Amino acid sequence: MDRSLYGELEAAIVTSQFWHEDNADGDFRSSSVYGGQFIQTDAARALQTALNNFFRSKKVPAQVFVITLDPDDVLDKTKAWQTNRHPNQFIVAADAGLTGKRGKLLMALSSIESNSDFNPSNIDPAALSHDIATTIRHELVHDSQYSQVAKSMGVDRNAAKKNMEDWGLIPSMGAPRTQYLNSHIELDAFGHEFAERLATAFGVEKSLSLLTTYGDGQLQDLAKTVDLGSNFDEFFSENPEATFTRTLLKKIKKYLLRFQHHHIYESVMGCLKERKMKITKSRLRRLIREVTDWETGEELVQTSDMPGPGINVDFGAEPPRNATYQAWKFRLETDVLSDDMIAADDEDIRDLYNGWRSGDLSWDEVVDYVLDLAY
């Protein structure tokens, strides 16, 4: 996994300050890319925006949706709310699939609401961001598995995932829980996740030492002093002698040694202290566009939706319903994407415009589709 996905991902989450947004009242939102309606608080949406901006900046073909769960739908009631006792608890589950012809990763993160007396000042930004990033990297391990199988078989990522399902590597819906815990791809992903959680809690050296003494209960006892996630208990408390747990131990050791070799956990927390933004010409033009507007020419704008030079009061907003195709496309290219992400007169983009003009697609849905097409 690229080193920028360690540390820099946490830094992007911390910089977003998403937890200062409202997390008590969710709104219904819809997306054809996600596949229907879902509830989302302002805090969840702010995190979603920050994550998608990060992945676009790193050219990672992934799109994230942060869904807010109804507390009544969370079986483990200790994880049904973000509370002052557990302030760094926000993302409680994750799922991922592939979307589009190129098999772009579509990641759904399940978040929880804050209870009525929650105080955001109790949050430890470093701990919260690392917990979220660790969950995301679990799903990115699966993403790399699809790419590896696709490359070895000479097929696209969608076909690779289908093959993995046919082989039984990806447990089907409703499969016994032990089949999920015994899945090769899950053992690899959990190996990475638990290696991260152990390294964060105890350091790489001590974690490696704990693995060598597994069997005397020391690892399980120490796990009770920190939050290593409910899945950790499934393996090491509920199935300590299972063959798949023994296999998982080897996976954890593999990743801990990888972290040690690449000095990853020596620098992860350092990335949270300072984040420098590289300014490119494209970024500079975008920053200017966020504040001011400029003449676009009569050939582009045949309506009044694109004013001349002056203060830009609607950066990224939905164009007027009577906007021409060129004016509508200009808004997407300059406010939503970088300069080179949409090819001129792209057939798919024009289809989106027609769908928007007819009212079949909302502006948010257009943006979601275009971000998908950009990769």
C-alpha positions in Angstrom: 0.0 0.0 0.0 1.3 3.4 -0.9 3.0 5.2 2.0 0.8 8.3 1.4 -2.1 6.2 2.6 -0.5 6.1 6.1 -0.3 9.3 8.0 -1.4 11.6 5.2 -4.8 10.0 5.2 -5.0 10.7 9.0 -3.8 14.3 8.4 -6.6 14.9 5.8 -9.2 13.6 8.3 -7.8 15.8 11.1 -7.7 18.9 8.8 -11.3 18.4 7.8 -12.5 19.0 11.5 -15.6 17.2 10.5 -16.6 16.5 14.1 -17.5 20.2 14.6 -20.4 19.7 12.2 -23.8 18.6 13.5 -24.0 14.9 14.2 -27.3 14.6 15.9 -29.8 15.1 13.0 -29.5 13.3 9.7 -31.1 14.2 6.4 -32.2 11.9 3.6 -29.8 12.0 0.7 -29.8 10.0 -2.6 -27.2 8.9 -5.0 -27.4 6.6 -8.0 -23.8 5.8 -7.6 -24.3 4.5 -4.1 -27.6 2.8 -5.1 -30.5 4.6 -3.4 -31.3 6.8 -0.4 -29.5 7.0 2.9 -29.4 9.1 6.0 -26.4 11.3 6.6 -25.6 14.0 9.2 -23.6 17.1 8.4 -20.6 15.6 10.2 -20.8 12.4 8.1 -21.0 14.5 4.9 -18.0 16.6 5.9 -16.0 13.4 6.4 -17.1 12.0 3.1 -16.1 15.2 1.3 -12.7 15.2 2.9 -12.0 11.5 2.1 -13.1 11.9 -1.5 -11.0 15.0 -1.9 -8.0 13.1 -0.5 -8.4 10.1 -2.8 -8.8 12.4 -5.8 -5.6 14.3 -4.8 -3.7 11.0 -4.6 -5.2 9.7 -7.9 -6.7 6.7 -6.0 -9.7 5.4 -7.9 -12.0 5.2 -4.9 -15.2 6.9 -3.9 -16.5 7.0 -0.3 -20.0 7.3 1.1 -20.4 7.9 4.9 -23.8 6.6 5.9 -25.4 7.5 9.3 -26.9 4.5 11.0 -30.2 4.6 12.9 -29.2 3.8 16.6 -32.0 1.3 16.7 -30.4 -0.7 13.9 -27.1 -1.1 15.7 -27.1 -4.5 17.5 -24.2 -3.7 19.8 -25.8 -0.9 21.8 -22.3 0.1 23.2 -21.6 1.3 19.6 -25.0 2.8 18.8 -24.0 6.4 19.8 -20.9 8.6 20.0 -20.7 9.5 23.7 -18.5 11.5 26.0 -17.3 8.1 27.4 -16.4 6.9 23.9 -15.8 10.2 22.0 -13.5 8.7 19.4 -16.1 6.2 18.2 -17.6 7.3 14.9 -17.2 4.7 12.1 -18.4 1.4 13.3 -18.5 -0.7 10.1 -17.4 -0.6 6.5 -18.2 -2.4 3.3 -16.8 -2.0 -0.2 -17.6 -3.1 -3.8 -16.7 -2.1 -7.3 -18.5 0.3 -9.6 -18.2 1.4 -13.2 -16.5 -0.2 -16.2 -13.1 0.2 -14.6 -14.0 -1.4 -11.3 -13.5 1.7 -9.2 -13.7 1.0 -5.4 -17.0 2.1 -3.9 -16.6 2.2 -0.1 -19.5 2.6 2.4 -18.5 3.7 5.9 -21.2 3.3 8.6 -21.2 6.1 11.1 -23.2 6.7 14.3 -24.9 9.8 15.7 -23.8 11.7 18.8 -26.1 11.5 21.8 -27.8 14.6 23.2 -25.1 15.6 25.7 -22.1 14.8 23.6 -19.3 17.4 23.7 -17.0 17.4 20.7 -14.1 18.8 22.7 -13.7 15.4 24.3 -12.5 14.0 20.9 -8.8 13.2 20.4 -8.4 14.1 16.7 -5.3 11.8 16.3 -7.1 8.8 17.8 -10.3 9.4 15.9 -8.6 9.9 12.6 -6.4 6.9 13.0 -9.4 4.6 13.9 -11.2 5.8 10.7 -8.1 5.5 8.5 -7.4 2.0 9.8 -10.9 0.9 8.9 -10.4 2.4 5.4 -7.1 0.7 4.9 -8.8 -2.7 5.7 -11.0 -2.1 2.7 -8.0 -0.9 0.6 -6.4 -4.3 1.3 -9.4 -5.9 -0.5 -9.0 -3.4 -3.3 -5.4 -4.4 -3.8 -6.5 -8.1 -3.8 -8.8 -7.4 -6.8 -6.0 -5.7 -8.6 -3.6 -8.5 -8.0 -6.0 -11.2 -9.2 -6.9 -9.0 -12.3 -3.2 -8.6 -13.2 -2.3 -12.3 -12.7 -5.3 -13.4 -14.8 -5.2 -10.7 -17.4 -8.8 -9.6 -16.7 -10.4 -6.4 -15.5 -11.1 -5.8 -11.8 -14.8 -6.5 -12.1 -14.1 -9.9 -13.6 -11.5 -10.6 -10.9 -14.0 -9.9 -8.1 -16.5 -12.2 -9.8 -13.9 -14.9 -10.0 -13.1 -14.5 -6.3 -16.8 -14.8 -5.5 -17.1 -18.0 -7.6 -14.0 -19.4 -5.9 -15.6 -18.8 -2.5 -13.0 -16.3 -1.4 -15.6 -13.7 -0.9 -18.3 -15.1 1.4 -21.9 -14.7 0.2 -24.6 -12.8 2.0 -26.0 -15.0 4.8 -23.0 -17.3 4.9 -22.0 -18.6 8.4 -19.9 -16.2 10.4 -17.0 -18.8 10.6 -16.9 -18.8 6.8 -16.3 -15.1 6.9 -13.6 -15.4 9.6 -11.9 -18.2 7.7 -11.9 -16.3 4.4 -8.4 -15.9 3.0 -9.0 -12.3 1.9 -10.5 -11.4 5.2 -7.6 -12.9 7.1 -5.2 -10.8 5.1 -7.3 -7.6 5.6 -7.7 -8.3 9.3 -4.0 -9.1 9.6 -3.3 -5.6 8.3 -5.9 -3.9 10.5 -4.8 -5.7 13.7 -1.2 -5.1 13.0 -2.0 -1.4 12.8 -4.1 -1.4 16.0 -1.4 -3.3 17.9 1.4 -1.0 16.6 -0.6 2.0 17.6 -1.3 0.7 21.1 2.0 -1.0 22.0 4.5 -0.2 19.3 5.8 -2.6 16.6 8.5 -4.2 18.8 6.3 -5.0 21.7 3.5 -6.3 19.4 5.9 -8.7 17.7 7.0 -9.9 21.2 3.3 -10.4 22.2 2.8 -12.6 19.2 5.6 -14.9 20.1 4.1 -15.6 23.5 0.6 -16.1 22.2 -1.1 -18.8 24.2 -0.5 -17.6 27.7 -3.4 -15.1 27.5 -1.1 -12.0 27.7 -2.2 -10.7 24.3 -5.9 -11.0 25.2 -5.4 -9.4 28.6 -3.6 -6.4 27.1 -6.3 -6.1 24.4 -8.8 -5.4 27.2 -6.9 -2.2 28.1 -7.3 -0.7 24.7 -9.9 -0.7 21.9 -8.8 -3.1 19.2 -12.2 -3.5 17.8 -15.0 -6.0 18.2 -13.6 -8.3 15.5 -10.4 -8.7 17.5 -12.5 -10.5 20.3 -14.1 -12.7 17.7 -10.8 -14.2 16.8 -8.8 -14.1 20.0 -11.4 -14.4 22.7 -14.2 -16.5 21.0 -12.0 -18.6 18.7 -8.5 -18.5 20.2 -7.5 -22.1 19.1 -9.2 -22.1 15.7 -7.0 -22.7 12.7 -8.0 -19.4 11.1 -6.9 -17.5 14.2 -3.5 -19.2 14.0 -3.3 -18.2 10.4 -4.3 -14.6 11.4 -1.4 -14.5 13.8 1.0 -15.1 10.9 -0.7 -12.4 8.8 -0.4 -9.9 11.7 3.3 -10.7 12.1 3.8 -10.3 8.4 2.4 -6.8 8.4 4.2 -5.8 11.6 7.5 -6.8 10.0 6.6 -4.8 6.9 5.8 -1.8 9.1 9.2 -2.3 10.8 11.1 -2.6 7.6 9.6 0.5 6.0 9.6 2.5 9.3 5.9 3.3 8.7 4.8 3.6 12.3 7.7 5.7 13.2 6.3 8.5 11.0 2.6 8.1 10.9 1.9 10.3 13.9 4.4 12.9 12.7 2.3 13.4 9.6 -0.6 14.6 11.8 1.5 17.4 13.3 2.1 19.3 10.1 0.5 19.2 6.6 2.0 21.2 3.8 -0.1 21.7 0.7 1.6 21.7 -2.7 0.3 24.5 -4.9 0.2 23.6 -8.6 -1.0 25.8 -11.5 -4.2 23.9 -11.6 -4.8 24.3 -7.9 -3.9 28.0 -8.1 -6.5 28.5 -10.9 -9.0 26.7 -8.8 -8.3 28.8 -5.7 -8.7 32.0 -7.8 -12.0 30.6 -9.2 -13.3 30.0 -5.7 -13.1 33.7 -5.0 -13.6 35.4 -8.4 -15.2 34.8 -11.7 -14.1 35.8 -15.2 -15.4 36.3 -18.7 -16.1 33.0 -20.5 -17.2 34.3 -23.8 -20.5 34.5 -25.6 -19.7 31.2 -27.4 -19.8 29.4 -24.1 -22.6 31.2 -22.2 -25.9 32.0 -23.8 -27.6 32.5 -20.5 -26.9 34.7 -17.5 -25.6 31.9 -15.4 -21.9 32.9 -15.8 -21.4 36.5 -14.8 -18.4 38.6 -15.8 -15.4 39.4 -13.5 -16.4 39.9 -9.9 -17.0 38.0 -6.6 -18.0 34.4 -7.3 -20.8 33.7 -4.9 -21.8 30.3 -6.1 -18.6 28.3 -6.5 -19.5 24.6 -7.0 -23.3 25.4 -6.9 -25.8 24.0 -9.3 -26.0 26.0 -12.5 -29.4 27.6 -13.5 -31.8 25.1 -15.1 -31.5 26.9 -18.4 -27.7 26.7 -18.6 -26.2 25.7 -21.9 -24.2 22.5 -22.2 -20.9 24.4 -22.4 -21.7 26.6 -19.4 -22.8 23.5 -17.4 -19.7 21.6 -18.4 -17.6 24.7 -17.6 -19.0 24.6 -14.0 -18.1 20.9 -13.6 -14.6 21.3 -15.0 -13.6 24.4 -13.0 -15.5 23.9 -9.8 -15.7 20.2 -9.3 -12.8 18.6 -11.2 -9.3 19.5 -12.2 -8.7 20.9 -15.7 -7.9 17.7 -17.5 -10.5 15.3 -16.1 -13.3 15.7 -18.7 -12.6 15.2 -22.4 -14.3 17.8 -24.7 -17.7 16.7 -26.0 -17.5 13.4 -24.1 -20.7 11.4 -24.9 -21.2 10.2 -21.4 -20.9 13.8 -20.1 -23.5 15.0 -22.6 -25.8 12.2 -21.5 -25.5 13.4 -18.0 -26.3 17.0 -19.1 -29.5 15.8 -20.9 -30.5 13.8 -17.8 -30.0 16.9 -15.6 -31.9 19.2 -18.0 -34.8 16.8 -18.0 -34.9 16.5 -14.2 -34.0 12.8 -14.1 -30.7 13.5 -12.3 -30.0 15.9 -9.5 -26.9 18.1 -9.4 -25.4 15.9 -6.6 -26.0 12.8 -8.7 -24.3 14.5 -11.7 -21.3 15.3 -9.6 -21.1 11.7 -8.3 -21.3 10.3 -11.8 -18.7 12.7 -13.2 -16.3 11.9 -10.3 -16.7 8.2 -11.2 -16.2 8.8 -14.9 -13.1 10.9 -14.2 -11.3 7.7 -13.2 
